[in-house]
């Protein structure tokens, strides 16, 4: 495989495409947004005029899409194309039932859909610091693994289709909690009149560190809430995870508390900001006894 089609050239898709080109793959991209198409052209990528045209130019396709309707539209366009026996690596964070519906659309055209969500932010994607949670046909996964290696640092095969999304939900479950914990700890450090630069370094070298402390801690300390993962998308993910938890009938008291905080941040008008903006929200809150509902000051 030398030619890869990238459908969706947003923050994640563009970064993956650039890393694949650096790894020696020819990448042809497509996005409905002309500005994203131009960004890819500026990165010396080739842009197809449509999904169908892209399908005829690639050995394997990758989809990085924001919603279920976008995935369904793309899969229907692929099914209506003349391409045959393509493998589609689906990397979006979407409900499992919707990915299964997309797989059914592609099946008559003898196209294989792999469920391969990613763990990592947009900035991590730029640095090839992504982890792939792959599931679906084992043979197809093995076949496309060199492509996965072109844009990620680790790849896990988890078996039956949908298992990738299950692990992605669990990973984001922890990200939600660790992100909120990092924000809360930094606010405590600031109110304790500690040097935040030293706090970041010292905690980062201790048992209290986490990946969110490493990735978002410095941004929180600098009050940099520019979006790696916008709150619009984060709210969508929180809803999907909540449905997954309910279906599994699992207890989630900590997650439920932090989800309420993200909802407060979203309702406060921070939809275009990164999920790190929960730090800004917490800075505006007074101390309240356990069990009371916190509100911004």
C-alpha positions as CSV (number, residue, x, y, z in Angstrom):
1,X,0.0,0.0,0.0
2,X,1.4,3.4,-1.0
3,X,-1.7,5.5,-1.6
4,X,-4.0,6.6,1.2
5,X,-7.2,8.5,1.0
6,X,-8.0,10.8,3.9
7,X,-11.7,11.8,4.3
8,X,-12.0,14.7,6.7
9,X,-9.1,17.2,6.9
10,X,-9.8,18.8,10.3
11,X,-7.3,19.1,13.0
12,X,-6.9,15.3,13.4
13,X,-7.3,14.4,9.8
14,X,-4.8,17.0,8.5
15,X,-2.2,16.0,11.1
16,X,-2.6,12.3,10.3
17,X,-2.3,13.0,6.5
18,X,0.9,15.0,7.1
19,X,2.5,12.3,9.1
20,X,1.6,9.7,6.5
21,X,3.2,11.8,3.8
22,X,6.3,12.1,6.0
23,X,6.3,8.3,6.3
24,X,6.4,8.0,2.5
25,X,2.8,7.5,1.6
26,X,1.0,9.3,-1.2
27,X,-2.0,10.9,0.4
28,X,-5.1,12.2,-1.4
29,X,-7.5,14.1,0.8
30,X,-11.1,15.3,0.7
31,X,-13.2,17.6,2.9
32,X,-16.4,19.5,2.3
33,X,-14.8,22.7,3.7
34,X,-12.8,24.6,1.0
35,X,-10.6,26.2,3.7
36,X,-9.5,22.7,4.9
37,X,-8.9,21.7,1.4
38,X,-6.6,24.7,1.0
39,X,-4.8,23.9,4.2
40,X,-4.0,20.4,2.9
41,X,-2.9,21.8,-0.5
42,X,-0.6,24.2,1.4
43,X,0.9,21.1,3.1
44,X,1.7,19.8,-0.4
45,X,-1.2,17.3,-0.3
46,X,-3.4,16.4,-3.3
47,X,-7.2,17.0,-3.0
48,X,-9.9,15.0,-4.7
49,X,-13.0,16.6,-6.0
50,X,-15.4,14.2,-4.3
51,X,-15.5,11.1,-2.1
52,X,-16.2,8.9,-5.2
53,X,-13.1,10.4,-7.0
54,X,-11.0,9.8,-3.9
55,X,-12.1,6.2,-3.7
56,X,-10.6,5.5,-7.1
57,X,-7.2,7.0,-6.2
58,X,-6.4,5.1,-3.0
59,X,-5.4,1.7,-1.8
60,X,-7.0,2.3,1.7
61,X,-9.2,5.1,3.1
62,X,-9.2,6.8,6.5
63,X,-12.2,8.7,7.8
64,X,-12.0,11.4,10.5
65,X,-15.4,12.9,10.8
66,X,-17.4,15.0,13.3
67,X,-20.8,13.3,13.3
68,X,-22.9,10.2,12.5
69,X,-24.6,12.0,9.5
70,X,-21.2,12.8,8.1
71,X,-20.1,9.2,8.3
72,X,-23.4,7.9,6.8
73,X,-23.1,10.4,3.9
74,X,-19.5,9.4,3.2
75,X,-20.2,5.6,3.3
76,X,-23.2,6.0,1.0
77,X,-21.0,7.9,-1.5
78,X,-18.4,5.2,-1.2
79,X,-20.9,2.4,-1.7
80,X,-22.2,4.2,-4.8
81,X,-18.7,4.6,-6.3
82,X,-17.1,2.2,-8.7
83,X,-14.3,1.3,-6.2
84,X,-14.3,-2.3,-4.9
85,X,-12.7,-4.2,-2.0
86,X,-11.4,-1.1,-0.2
87,X,-10.6,-1.1,3.5
88,X,-11.9,1.9,5.3
89,X,-10.2,2.8,8.6
90,X,-12.9,4.7,10.6
91,X,-11.2,6.8,13.4
92,X,-14.1,9.0,14.6
93,X,-15.6,8.9,18.1
94,X,-19.2,7.9,17.4
95,X,-21.7,5.4,18.9
96,X,-21.0,1.8,18.1
97,X,-24.5,1.2,16.7
98,X,-23.9,4.0,14.2
99,X,-20.5,2.5,13.1
100,X,-22.2,-0.8,12.6
101,X,-24.9,0.9,10.4
102,X,-22.1,2.4,8.3
103,X,-20.5,-1.0,8.0
104,X,-23.7,-2.4,6.6
105,X,-23.8,0.3,4.0
106,X,-20.4,-0.6,2.7
107,X,-20.8,-4.4,2.9
108,X,-22.6,-4.9,-0.5
109,X,-19.8,-3.0,-2.2
110,X,-17.3,-5.5,-0.7
111,X,-15.7,-2.8,1.3
112,X,-14.4,-3.5,4.8
113,X,-14.9,-1.0,7.6
114,X,-12.6,-1.2,10.6
115,X,-13.4,0.5,13.9
116,X,-10.2,2.3,14.8
117,X,-10.8,5.3,17.1
118,X,-7.8,7.2,18.4
119,X,-6.5,8.3,21.8
120,X,-4.8,11.7,21.6
121,X,-5.4,15.4,21.0
122,X,-4.8,17.4,17.9
123,X,-1.4,18.5,19.1
124,X,-0.5,14.9,19.9
125,X,-1.7,13.9,16.4
126,X,0.8,16.5,14.9
127,X,3.6,14.8,16.8
128,X,2.5,11.3,15.8
129,X,1.6,10.7,19.5
130,X,-1.6,8.8,18.9
131,X,-2.7,5.4,20.0
132,X,-5.0,3.3,17.7
133,X,-7.7,1.1,19.2
134,X,-8.5,-1.2,16.3
135,X,-11.3,-3.7,15.9
136,X,-13.0,-5.6,13.1
137,X,-11.7,-8.1,10.6
138,X,-8.3,-9.3,11.8
139,X,-6.9,-9.8,8.3
140,X,-7.9,-6.3,7.3
141,X,-6.3,-4.8,10.4
142,X,-3.1,-6.7,9.7
143,X,-3.1,-5.5,6.1
144,X,-3.5,-1.8,7.0
145,X,-1.2,-1.8,10.1
146,X,1.7,-0.2,8.1
147,X,-0.7,2.7,7.4
148,X,-1.6,3.0,11.1
149,X,2.0,3.0,12.0
150,X,2.5,5.9,9.6
151,X,0.5,8.3,11.9
152,X,0.5,6.7,15.4
153,X,3.0,5.5,18.0
154,X,1.0,2.4,19.1
155,X,-1.7,0.2,17.6
156,X,-3.8,-2.3,19.6
157,X,-6.0,-4.9,18.0
158,X,-9.0,-5.6,20.2
159,X,-11.0,-8.2,18.3
160,X,-14.7,-7.9,17.4
161,X,-15.9,-4.8,15.6
162,X,-16.9,-2.2,18.2
163,X,-14.4,-3.2,20.8
164,X,-12.2,-0.3,19.7
165,X,-14.9,2.2,20.5
166,X,-15.5,0.5,23.9
167,X,-11.9,1.1,24.9
168,X,-12.0,4.6,23.4
169,X,-15.0,5.4,25.7
170,X,-13.1,4.1,28.7
171,X,-10.0,6.2,27.7
172,X,-12.1,9.3,27.3
173,X,-13.8,8.5,30.6
174,X,-10.4,8.8,32.2
175,X,-9.4,11.8,30.2
176,X,-12.5,13.7,31.5
177,X,-11.6,12.9,35.1
178,X,-7.9,13.5,34.8
179,X,-8.4,16.8,32.9
180,X,-10.7,18.0,35.7
181,X,-8.4,16.8,38.4
182,X,-5.5,18.6,36.8
183,X,-7.5,21.8,36.5
184,X,-8.7,21.6,40.1
185,X,-5.1,20.9,41.4
186,X,-3.7,23.9,39.5
187,X,-6.3,26.2,41.0
188,X,-5.5,25.0,44.4
189,X,-1.8,25.6,43.8
190,X,-2.5,29.1,42.5
191,X,-4.7,29.9,45.5
192,X,-1.9,28.6,47.7
193,X,0.5,31.1,46.2
194,X,2.8,28.5,44.7
195,X,5.0,29.0,41.6
196,X,3.0,27.2,38.9
197,X,6.1,26.5,36.8
198,X,7.6,24.6,39.7
199,X,4.3,22.9,40.5
200,X,4.0,21.6,37.0
201,X,7.6,20.3,37.0
202,X,7.5,18.8,40.5
203,X,4.1,17.1,40.1
204,X,5.1,15.9,36.6
205,X,7.9,14.0,38.3
206,X,5.7,12.5,41.0
207,X,3.1,9.8,41.5
208,X,0.4,12.5,41.1
209,X,1.2,13.2,37.4
210,X,-1.0,12.1,34.5
211,X,-1.0,12.5,30.8
212,X,-3.6,15.3,31.1
213,X,-1.2,17.0,33.6
214,X,1.5,16.8,31.0
215,X,-0.5,17.8,27.9
216,X,-3.0,20.4,29.3
217,X,-1.4,21.4,32.6
218,X,1.0,24.0,31.0
219,X,-1.8,25.3,28.9
220,X,-4.1,25.8,31.9
221,X,-1.3,27.5,33.8
222,X,-0.8,29.9,30.9
223,X,-4.6,30.4,30.6
224,X,-4.3,29.1,27.0
225,X,-7.7,27.6,26.1
226,X,-7.3,27.5,22.3
227,X,-9.0,24.3,21.1
228,X,-7.2,21.0,20.8
229,X,-10.6,19.5,21.5
230,X,-13.4,22.0,21.5
231,X,-16.1,21.9,24.1
232,X,-18.6,21.4,21.3
233,X,-17.0,18.1,20.4
234,X,-16.3,17.3,24.1
235,X,-19.9,17.6,25.0
236,X,-20.8,15.2,22.2
237,X,-18.3,12.7,23.5
238,X,-19.5,13.1,27.1
239,X,-23.0,12.2,26.0
240,X,-21.9,9.1,24.1
241,X,-19.8,7.9,27.1
242,X,-22.8,8.4,29.4
243,X,-24.9,6.2,27.1
244,X,-22.2,3.6,27.1
245,X,-22.0,3.6,30.9
246,X,-25.8,3.3,31.2
247,X,-25.8,0.4,28.8
248,X,-23.1,-1.4,30.8
249,X,-25.0,-0.7,34.0
250,X,-21.7,0.5,35.6
251,X,-21.3,2.9,38.6
252,X,-19.9,6.3,37.6
253,X,-20.1,8.8,40.5
254,X,-16.8,10.5,39.7
255,X,-17.5,10.8,36.0
256,X,-21.0,12.2,36.7
257,X,-19.5,14.9,38.9
258,X,-17.0,16.1,36.3
259,X,-19.5,15.8,33.5
260,X,-21.6,18.3,35.4
261,X,-18.6,20.7,35.5
262,X,-18.1,20.4,31.8
263,X,-21.7,21.2,31.2
264,X,-21.4,24.3,33.4
265,X,-18.4,25.4,31.3
266,X,-20.3,24.8,28.1
267,X,-23.4,26.7,29.4
268,X,-21.1,29.6,30.3
269,X,-20.3,30.1,26.6
270,X,-17.0,28.3,26.3
271,X,-18.1,26.0,23.5
272,X,-15.3,27.1,21.1
273,X,-12.6,26.7,23.8
274,X,-10.6,23.6,24.6
275,X,-11.8,21.3,27.3
276,X,-8.9,22.8,29.4
277,X,-11.3,25.8,29.9
278,X,-12.7,23.9,32.9
279,X,-9.7,25.4,34.7
280,X,-11.0,28.9,34.0
281,X,-14.4,27.9,35.3
282,X,-13.0,26.4,38.5
283,X,-11.0,29.6,39.2
284,X,-14.3,31.5,39.4
285,X,-15.8,29.1,41.9
286,X,-15.8,29.5,45.7
287,X,-15.1,26.5,48.0
288,X,-18.3,24.6,48.6
289,X,-19.0,21.7,51.0
290,X,-19.1,18.2,49.4
291,X,-22.5,17.5,47.9
292,X,-23.5,21.1,47.2
293,X,-23.8,22.3,43.6
294,X,-20.9,24.6,42.8
295,X,-21.6,27.7,40.7
296,X,-19.2,30.2,39.2
297,X,-18.6,33.4,41.2
